[in-house]
């Protein structure tokens, strides 16, 4: 809890389970790995950066301290100015696919640090989405089709093959996405990145 710089109001969230799982993969200490009914030794299920601090936001229904709805760019700016974030992780997708649309262009604008008050560029890892089994080629989210994001897909553990649901490119303008995959199914949340071999495509 001491490493949570910001935690959204649970009343604003339709679900906290996904964000909790992603947060543990990123920065879980592993302290409760042996807590029943877990069959692991203490600290076995650490995240990729177990001492990192997290500033967490909702993708929808987010409100500021005065109860006013907050736009995504305002959340991003606050994360940089107030909490000094070094990197961002987006584990949500956008409804359009493989397009370099205004959403992707705005994301590149943020990554480059060009929005007022952001300062230096901020690296962003974006989930590819889970539409591969439905749409096949070109199923990557437009959010993940930005040119400067590190788009992350999911592989099956332990085969290292692309997971059937994981979205992938190419984008409409012919770029390869995702750039990297990591085990994303048949793994235990906090162990996902600790146990994985990241593969560059």
HELIX and SHEET records of a PDB file:
HELIX    1   1 UNK A   10  UNK A   12  5                                   3    
HELIX    2   2 UNK A   17  UNK A   27  1                                  11    
HELIX    3   3 UNK A   72  UNK A   83  1                                  12    
HELIX    4   4 UNK A  102  UNK A  111  1                                  10    
HELIX    5   5 UNK A  132  UNK A  135  1                                   4    
HELIX    6   6 UNK A  143  UNK A  145  5                                   3    
HELIX    7   7 UNK A  189  UNK A  191  5                                   3    
HELIX    8   8 UNK A  192  UNK A  195  1                                   4    
SHEET    1   A 2 UNK A   4  UNK A   6  0                                        
SHEET    2   A 2 UNK A  54  UNK A  55  1                                        
SHEET    1   B 5 UNK A  87  UNK A  90  0                                        
SHEET    2   B 5 UNK A 123  UNK A 127  1                                        
SHEET    3   B 5 UNK A 150  UNK A 156  1                                        
SHEET    4   B 5 UNK A 180  UNK A 185  1                                        
SHEET    5   B 5 UNK A 199  UNK A 200 -1                                        
END                                                                             
